[in-house]
């Protein structure tokens, strides 16, 4: 009897300890899973402001990334509203490689993008993984303006409304954010900035945003025609996320600043594009001169077959590029590609040089195109293509020289 009482106490004590341990584990695991998103953000180096009881709207700006479609940066709007159960970013920059006829639509200038709302922690973590800085500006919106913005964004991500026909400059992910803010503010953004001329046009911003990538820059500058050289308003300039952030920073509604001080949620170690485009044509001229020197070395030391093969290969590359430019101009909806003065430098007509009887004529075409391209650069309101001219001129002159010599050799053989 005596010995049984201590045993009962030990059993009771052991049972109480087991219950306490079980409760501790339950509370610990519950806390972990409930706080996991915030823990993830904290561990990843993303510092979010503390939750408040009032609904909030933030303009989020993502710095440019390394992939070519990330070079212009990105933005979104973050809505926090406990009464509606919303803590999401509204992002207009999604596309799907697997969508039906994606490649055909892209080539035709009929590419579909779509809007999406997703939990803020998930989106921020994606951009942190891409090593892209995240900055935010809290918007000082009254209840009416906030409600208009929230309801507009919720409507835009519905399946029936989320798709839109993408345009590089006039209807992209950043202009959609601009339009959402303008709608919420009753047109105040366009009213203040729609008539103010921008200091840089579409081409200026494109060049400075891509100047660090040799081939990407060269490809864009080749494909973009005269439309991107026109003067634009600051409203148009908001096709760039960084410009939207700058406008929001200086915009006042009834004398009250729209946005608070910019906050950094995540600081990446990658740099930003320059404010203005550096002079890049010397770099392209140097590379072209190196290729041309190689061609001349071949002409001096290699056999005529090697020299002729190099010249004809360049003619084919040149004519094929011209065919692509002509196709973009006449057979697609890529409005920014037409008209395009680069057809003076890359022309489908250069294919005539493949036929010996037309080589002198083709050499005239090549030199004439170079002269006209140089003259059009000097005209007011002309298309800027100095970088393409610097790259194409030495190679085209070398090719024209070879064609001229071939035609002279053929004439000598005919007269002999």
RODO-2510 file (C-alpha; in nm, 4 decimals, decimal comma):
residues 416
     n   res          X          Y          Z
     1     x     0,0000     0,0000     0,0000
     2     x     0,2703     0,2423     0,0962
     3     x     0,4827     0,1671    -0,1993
     4     x     0,1888     0,2114    -0,4338
     5     x     0,1249     0,5749    -0,3420
     6     x     0,4639     0,7067    -0,4534
     7     x     0,4198     0,5116    -0,7785
     8     x     0,0812     0,6819    -0,8320
     9     x     0,2350     1,0223    -0,7664
    10     x     0,5147     0,9529    -1,0133
    11     x     0,2615     0,8434    -1,2715
    12     x     0,0564     1,1603    -1,2143
    13     x     0,3644     1,3798    -1,2314
    14     x     0,4839     1,2081    -1,5454
    15     x     0,1426     1,2512    -1,7071
    16     x     0,1379     1,6235    -1,6221
    17     x     0,4862     1,6691    -1,7678
    18     x     0,3856     1,4871    -2,0836
    19     x     0,0821     1,7132    -2,1232
    20     x     0,2940     2,0227    -2,0673
    21     x     0,5505     1,9045    -2,3223
    22     x     0,2762     1,8270    -2,5758
    23     x     0,1188     2,1708    -2,5257
    24     x     0,4580     2,3364    -2,5622
    25     x     0,5223     2,1539    -2,8899
    26     x     0,1742     2,2372    -3,0185
    27     x     0,2143     2,6071    -2,9386
    28     x     0,5655     2,6134    -3,0836
    29     x     0,4679     2,4500    -3,4131
    30     x     0,1567     2,6634    -3,4404
    31     x     0,3607     2,9796    -3,3893
    32     x     0,6162     2,8648    -3,6469
    33     x     0,3653     2,7963    -3,9212
    34     x     0,1546     3,1037    -3,8507
    35     x     0,4571     3,3308    -3,8526
    36     x     0,6405     3,1530    -4,1357
    37     x     0,5853     3,4196    -4,4053
    38     x     0,7186     3,6962    -4,1796
    39     x     1,0085     3,4746    -4,0711
    40     x     1,0894     3,4051    -4,4351
    41     x     1,0937     3,7733    -4,5176
    42     x     1,3088     3,8588    -4,2175
    43     x     1,5599     3,5829    -4,2898
    44     x     1,5820     3,6826    -4,6552
    45     x     1,6824     4,0385    -4,5692
    46     x     1,3509     4,1998    -4,6685
    47     x     1,2342     4,4494    -4,4077
    48     x     0,8624     4,5190    -4,4213
    49     x     0,6876     4,7930    -4,2197
    50     x     0,4815     4,6837    -3,9216
    51     x     0,1180     4,6002    -3,9794
    52     x    -0,1270     4,8787    -3,8922
    53     x    -0,4985     4,8754    -3,8317
    54     x    -0,5582     5,1176    -4,1189
    55     x    -0,5703     5,0022    -4,4835
    56     x    -0,2581     5,0929    -4,6805
    57     x    -0,1477     5,1228    -5,0410
    58     x     0,2171     5,1191    -5,1459
    59     x     0,3858     5,1769    -5,4808
    60     x     0,6512     4,9079    -5,5188
    61     x     0,9429     4,9550    -5,7590
    62     x     1,1760     4,6721    -5,8571
    63     x     1,5214     4,7501    -5,9956
    64     x     1,6303     4,6135    -6,3355
    65     x     1,7491     4,2535    -6,3536
    66     x     1,9986     4,0587    -6,5607
    67     x     1,7579     3,8901    -6,8052
    68     x     1,6815     4,0943    -7,1155
    69     x     1,3113     4,1436    -7,0359
    70     x     1,4069     4,2696    -6,6873
    71     x     1,6359     4,5509    -6,8073
    72     x     1,3724     4,8240    -6,7732
    73     x     1,2740     4,7446    -6,4136
    74     x     0,9275     4,6659    -6,2898
    75     x     0,6621     4,7859    -6,0449
    76     x     0,3446     4,6843    -5,8668
    77     x     0,0945     4,8140    -5,6107
    78     x     0,0764     4,6559    -5,2660
    79     x    -0,2596     4,6689    -5,0898
    80     x    -0,3022     4,5862    -4,7188
    81     x    -0,6640     4,5871    -4,6018
    82     x    -0,7578     4,3568    -4,3146
    83     x    -1,1267     4,4334    -4,3529
    84     x    -1,1196     4,2722    -4,6984
    85     x    -0,8594     4,0086    -4,6165
    86     x    -0,6123     4,1584    -4,8658
    87     x    -0,2352     4,1604    -4,8271
    88     x    -0,1299     4,1270    -5,1904
    89     x     0,0737     4,2885    -5,4628
    90     x    -0,1075     4,3669    -5,7871
    91     x     0,1323     4,3088    -6,0711
    92     x     0,0665     4,3592    -6,4452
    93     x     0,3878     4,2035    -6,5741
    94     x     0,3079     3,8356    -6,6317
    95     x     0,3223     3,6389    -6,9548
    96     x     0,3131     3,2684    -7,0301
    97     x     0,5513     3,0984    -7,2729
    98     x     0,3028     2,8098    -7,2913
    99     x     0,0052     3,0183    -7,4011
   100     x    -0,1423     2,9243    -7,7361
   101     x     0,0455     3,0758    -8,0326
   102     x     0,2855     3,2605    -7,8022
   103     x     0,5693     3,2815    -8,0556
   104     x     0,3379     3,3791    -8,3412
   105     x     0,1766     3,6508    -8,1306
   106     x     0,5150     3,7817    -8,0216
   107     x     0,6428     3,8014    -8,3793
   108     x     0,3243     3,9720    -8,4963
   109     x     0,3278     4,2266    -8,2142
   110     x     0,0168     4,0768    -8,0539
   111     x     0,1594     3,9514    -7,7273
   112     x    -0,0749     3,8932    -7,4348
   113     x     0,0274     3,9889    -7,0815
   114     x    -0,1888     3,9438    -6,7742
   115     x    -0,2348     4,0891    -6,4258
   116     x    -0,2059     3,8832    -6,1099
   117     x    -0,2437     3,9337    -5,7353
   118     x    -0,0234     3,7258    -5,5087
   119     x     0,0823     3,7277    -5,1424
   120     x     0,3342     4,0004    -5,0806
   121     x     0,5938     3,7733    -4,9181
   122     x     0,5939     3,5410    -5,2178
   123     x     0,6431     3,8201    -5,4697
   124     x     0,9135     3,9996    -5,2734
   125     x     1,1009     3,6744    -5,2275
   126     x     1,0959     3,6177    -5,6048
   127     x     1,2583     3,9534    -5,6718
   128     x     1,5070     3,9081    -5,3906
   129     x     1,6106     3,5768    -5,5464
   130     x     1,6685     3,7646    -5,8719
   131     x     1,8945     4,0083    -5,6825
   132     x     1,6753     4,3062    -5,7659
   133     x     1,6383     4,5943    -5,5217
   134     x     1,2886     4,6596    -5,3848
   135     x     1,1836     5,0128    -5,2890
   136     x     0,8438     5,1324    -5,1705
   137     x     0,6476     5,4536    -5,1330
   138     x     0,3447     5,4625    -4,9034
   139     x     0,0574     5,6425    -5,0747
   140     x    -0,1324     5,9053    -4,8789
   141     x    -0,4793     5,8195    -5,0031
   142     x    -0,8049     5,9179    -4,8437
   143     x    -1,0745     5,6525    -4,7874
   144     x    -1,2477     5,7259    -5,1186
   145     x    -0,9303     5,7190    -5,3286
   146     x    -0,8048     5,4079    -5,1501
   147     x    -1,1341     5,2277    -5,2092
   148     x    -1,1278     5,3216    -5,5778
   149     x    -0,7723     5,1938    -5,6148
   150     x    -0,8372     4,8694    -5,4271
   151     x    -1,1577     4,7903    -5,6161
   152     x    -0,9977     4,8793    -5,9503
   153     x    -0,7037     4,6452    -5,8882
   154     x    -0,9250     4,3618    -5,7639
   155     x    -1,1329     4,3967    -6,0791
   156     x    -0,8237     4,3998    -6,3034
   157     x    -0,7004     4,0595    -6,1839
   158     x    -1,0307     3,8827    -6,2447
   159     x    -1,0079     3,6143    -6,5172
   160     x    -1,2362     3,8108    -6,7478
   161     x    -1,0280     4,1281    -6,7216
   162     x    -0,6703     4,0321    -6,6499
   163     x    -0,5411     3,9824    -7,0083
   164     x    -0,4272     4,2784    -7,2144
   165     x    -0,2488     4,3363    -7,5449
   166     x     0,1033     4,4396    -7,4552
   167     x     0,2796     4,7381    -7,6132
   168     x     0,6423     4,8122    -7,5314
   169     x     0,5840     5,1804    -7,4637
   170     x     0,2124     5,2599    -7,4624
   171     x     0,0522     4,9707    -7,2741
   172     x     0,2917     4,7815    -7,0530
   173     x     0,3139     4,6722    -6,6887
   174     x     0,4239     5,0194    -6,5749
   175     x     0,1645     5,2203    -6,7685
   176     x    -0,1001     4,9937    -6,6141
   177     x     0,0193     5,0906    -6,2652
   178     x     0,0191     5,4557    -6,3759
   179     x    -0,3371     5,4221    -6,5048
   180     x    -0,4535     5,2593    -6,1799
   181     x    -0,3161     5,5489    -5,9761
   182     x    -0,4649     5,8016    -6,2167
   183     x    -0,8057     5,6344    -6,1898
   184     x    -0,7931     5,6352    -5,8088
   185     x    -0,6979     6,0039    -5,8063
   186     x    -0,9685     6,1118    -6,0499
   187     x    -0,7299     6,1854    -6,3390
   188     x    -0,4910     6,4032    -6,1363
   189     x    -0,1759     6,2292    -6,2655
   190     x    -0,2497     6,2867    -6,6334
   191     x    -0,3757     6,6372    -6,5606
   192     x    -0,0440     6,7378    -6,4039
   193     x     0,1985     6,5495    -6,6302
   194     x     0,0151     6,4910    -6,9587
   195     x     0,1226     6,8246    -7,1092
   196     x     0,4771     6,8434    -6,9674
   197     x     0,7452     6,7443    -7,2148
   198     x     0,9884     6,4769    -7,1031
   199     x     1,3609     6,5439    -7,1189
   200     x     1,4243     6,2031    -7,2783
   201     x     1,2223     6,0193    -7,5403
   202     x     1,1497     5,6485    -7,5828
   203     x     1,4791     5,5825    -7,7611
   204     x     1,6845     5,7709    -7,5027
   205     x     1,5410     5,5620    -7,2202
   206     x     1,5778     5,2404    -7,4197
   207     x     1,9399     5,3128    -7,4993
   208     x     2,0437     5,4005    -7,1450
   209     x     1,8594     5,0984    -7,0025
   210     x     2,0325     4,8487    -7,2341
   211     x     2,3698     5,0094    -7,3124
   212     x     2,5559     4,7604    -7,0907
   213     x     2,4525     4,4631    -7,3065
   214     x     2,6418     4,4766    -7,6382
   215     x     2,4262     4,2486    -7,8534
   216     x     2,0902     4,3207    -7,6929
   217     x     2,1453     4,6933    -7,7398
   218     x     2,2552     4,6406    -8,0996
   219     x     1,9497     4,4269    -8,1769
   220     x     1,7037     4,6754    -8,0260
   221     x     1,8653     4,9734    -8,1975
   222     x     1,8488     4,7893    -8,5291
   223     x     1,4804     4,6997    -8,4956
   224     x     1,3485     5,0291    -8,3530
   225     x     1,2438     5,2853    -8,6111
   226     x     1,1541     5,6523    -8,6234
   227     x     0,8473     5,6398    -8,3886
   228     x     1,0634     5,6062    -8,0763
   229     x     1,2508     5,9272    -8,1627
   230     x     0,9511     6,1579    -8,1242
   231     x     0,9121     6,3933    -7,8316
   232     x     0,6984     6,2524    -7,5530
   233     x     0,5216     6,3843    -7,2448
   234     x     0,6079     6,2942    -6,8875
   235     x     0,2845     6,0932    -6,8891
   236     x     0,4234     5,8827    -7,1766
   237     x     0,7581     5,8616    -7,0005
   238     x     0,5941     5,6613    -6,7231
   239     x     0,6328     5,3480    -6,9334
   240     x     0,9384     5,3155    -6,7093
   241     x     0,8781     5,2091    -6,3451
   242     x     1,1526     5,4386    -6,2163
   243     x     0,9780     5,7387    -6,3730
   244     x     0,6470     5,6405    -6,2081
   245     x     0,8302     5,6358    -5,8748
   246     x     0,9782     5,9804    -5,9428
   247     x     0,6404     6,1255    -6,0433
   248     x     0,4679     5,9838    -5,7358
   249     x     0,7442     6,1318    -5,5196
   250     x     0,6734     6,4849    -5,6453
   251     x     0,2982     6,4645    -5,7042
   252     x     0,0749     6,6678    -5,4721
   253     x    -0,3010     6,6364    -5,4356
   254     x    -0,4615     6,9534    -5,2985
   255     x    -0,1198     7,0608    -5,1742
   256     x    -0,0546     6,7350    -4,9888
   257     x     0,2283     6,5038    -5,1104
   258     x     0,0903     6,1812    -5,2524
   259     x     0,3727     5,9659    -5,1200
   260     x     0,5911     5,9455    -4,8142
   261     x     0,9643     5,8983    -4,8108
   262     x     1,0972     5,6118    -5,0190
   263     x     1,1806     5,3021    -4,8192
   264     x     1,4173     5,0225    -4,9120
   265     x     1,2740     4,6771    -4,8512
   266     x     1,5718     4,5008    -5,0079
   267     x     1,9040     4,6351    -5,1358
   268     x     2,0678     4,4325    -5,4096
   269     x     2,4350     4,4454    -5,5028
   270     x     2,3627     4,5073    -5,8726
   271     x     2,3916     4,8562    -6,0194
   272     x     2,1317     5,0776    -6,1863
   273     x     2,1446     5,2008    -6,5458
   274     x     2,3001     5,5440    -6,6051
   275     x     2,0765     5,8503    -6,6003
   276     x     2,1801     5,9302    -6,9567
   277     x     2,3142     5,7144    -7,2378
   278     x     2,6926     5,7193    -7,2688
   279     x     2,8459     5,7527    -7,6156
   280     x     2,8557     5,3918    -7,7338
   281     x     2,9173     5,4344    -8,1063
   282     x     3,3001     5,4271    -8,0657
   283     x     3,2700     5,0799    -7,9113
   284     x     3,0673     4,9519    -8,2063
   285     x     3,2993     5,1191    -8,4558
   286     x     3,6022     4,9551    -8,2916
   287     x     3,4454     4,6070    -8,3011
   288     x     3,3465     4,6547    -8,6649
   289     x     3,6981     4,7727    -8,7555
   290     x     3,8417     4,4597    -8,5925
   291     x     3,6120     4,2395    -8,8022
   292     x     3,7027     4,4397    -9,1127
   293     x     4,0732     4,4049    -9,0396
   294     x     4,0251     4,0304    -9,0157
   295     x     3,8544     4,0368    -9,3563
   296     x     4,1463     4,2321    -9,5062
   297     x     4,3958     3,9854    -9,3581
   298     x     4,2005     3,7057    -9,5222
   299     x     4,2075     3,8970    -9,8499
   300     x     4,5842     3,9323    -9,8211
   301     x     4,6907     3,5870    -9,7061
   302     x     4,4022     3,3435    -9,7562
   303     x     4,2846     3,2023   -10,0832
   304     x     4,0169     3,3697   -10,2952
   305     x     3,7636     3,1061   -10,1943
   306     x     3,7937     3,2008    -9,8274
   307     x     3,7716     3,5724    -9,9042
   308     x     3,4754     3,5330   -10,1368
   309     x     3,2980     3,3060    -9,8923
   310     x     3,3357     3,5643    -9,6120
   311     x     3,2046     3,8471    -9,8309
   312     x     2,9076     3,6475    -9,9573
   313     x     2,8273     3,5287    -9,6044
   314     x     2,8126     3,8908    -9,4882
   315     x     2,5876     3,9753    -9,7830
   316     x     2,3493     3,6964    -9,6823
   317     x     2,3487     3,8044    -9,3164
   318     x     2,2916     4,1635    -9,4197
   319     x     2,0103     4,0841    -9,6635
   320     x     1,8437     3,8505    -9,4118
   321     x     1,8507     4,1239    -9,1475
   322     x     1,6969     4,3649    -9,3960
   323     x     1,4252     4,1139    -9,4751
   324     x     1,3406     4,0912    -9,1035
   325     x     1,3248     4,4707    -9,0731
   326     x     1,1002     4,4953    -9,3797
   327     x     0,8765     4,2225    -9,2393
   328     x     0,8436     4,4045    -8,9054
   329     x     0,7536     4,7220    -9,0931
   330     x     0,4983     4,5890    -9,3404
   331     x     0,3577     4,2657    -9,1973
   332     x     0,3337     4,3034    -8,8179
   333     x     0,1764     4,5305    -8,5567
   334     x     0,5161     4,6405    -8,4236
   335     x     0,4463     5,0113    -8,4751
   336     x     0,7828     5,1105    -8,3271
   337     x     0,9612     4,9322    -8,6136
   338     x     0,8192     5,1441    -8,8943
   339     x     0,9534     5,3354    -9,0702
   340     x     1,3115     5,2268    -9,0108
   341     x     1,6132     5,4019    -9,1651
   342     x     1,8297     5,0987    -9,0848
   343     x     1,6977     4,9455    -9,4067
   344     x     1,9566     5,1686    -9,5745
   345     x     2,2252     4,9647    -9,3985
   346     x     2,0649     4,6197    -9,4029
   347     x     1,8713     4,5707    -9,7221
   348     x     1,7116     4,2688    -9,8888
   349     x     1,8366     4,4187   -10,2168
   350     x     2,1943     4,3365   -10,1186
   351     x     2,1212     3,9768   -10,2095
   352     x     2,1775     4,0833   -10,5716
   353     x     2,5488     4,0639   -10,4936
   354     x     2,5266     3,6853   -10,5060
   355     x     2,5041     3,7099   -10,8853
   356     x     2,8334     3,8084   -11,0550
   357     x     2,6632     4,0286   -11,3160
   358     x     2,5013     4,2406   -11,0424
   359     x     2,7997     4,2857   -10,8104
   360     x     2,8946     4,6341   -10,9289
   361     x     2,5309     4,7423   -10,8956
   362     x     2,5185     4,5959   -10,5442
   363     x     2,8355     4,7798   -10,4446
   364     x     2,6669     5,1053   -10,5507
   365     x     2,3608     5,0125   -10,3437
   366     x     2,5737     4,9511   -10,0342
   367     x     2,7733     5,2744   -10,0590
   368     x     2,4625     5,4742   -10,1492
   369     x     2,2824     5,3371    -9,8424
   370     x     2,5720     5,4384    -9,6181
   371     x     2,5735     5,7930    -9,7571
   372     x     2,1965     5,8315    -9,7180
   373     x     2,2076     5,6921    -9,3635
   374     x     2,4759     5,9445    -9,2703
   375     x     2,2788     6,2329    -9,4253
   376     x     1,9539     6,1392    -9,2493
   377     x     2,1341     6,1481    -8,9126
   378     x     2,2096     6,5158    -8,9785
   379     x     1,8482     6,6100    -9,0519
   380     x     1,6217     6,7545    -8,7786
   381     x     1,3737     6,5051    -8,6400
   382     x     1,5607     6,2134    -8,7966
   383     x     1,5903     5,8608    -8,6623
   384     x     1,8956     5,8122    -8,4426
   385     x     2,0992     5,5228    -8,5790
   386     x     2,4564     5,6435    -8,5344
   387     x     2,5496     5,3315    -8,3376
   388     x     2,4201     5,1014    -8,6119
   389     x     2,5932     5,3117    -8,8748
   390     x     2,9223     5,2867    -8,6839
   391     x     2,8904     4,9092    -8,6674
   392     x     2,7782     4,8533    -9,0256
   393     x     2,9890     5,1058    -9,2177
   394     x     3,3359     4,9405    -9,2106
   395     x     3,1965     4,5944    -9,2859
   396     x     2,9714     4,7210    -9,5643
   397     x     3,2553     4,9229    -9,7210
   398     x     3,4811     4,6161    -9,7167
   399     x     3,2077     4,4076    -9,8758
   400     x     3,1402     4,6756   -10,1411
   401     x     3,5131     4,6895   -10,2140
   402     x     3,5231     4,3139   -10,2741
   403     x     3,2143     4,3291   -10,4980
   404     x     3,3685     4,6119   -10,6993
   405     x     3,6932     4,4199   -10,7476
   406     x     3,5030     4,1091   -10,8504
   407     x     3,3082     4,3014   -11,1103
   408     x     3,6338     4,4534   -11,2402
   409     x     3,7950     4,1101   -11,2641
   410     x     3,4951     3,9771   -11,4526
   411     x     3,5098     4,2677   -11,7000
   412     x     3,8812     4,2083   -11,7566
   413     x     3,8195     3,8404   -11,8264
   414     x     3,5360     3,9269   -12,0654
   415     x     3,7495     4,1797   -12,2612
   416     x     4,0457     3,9362   -12,2761
***
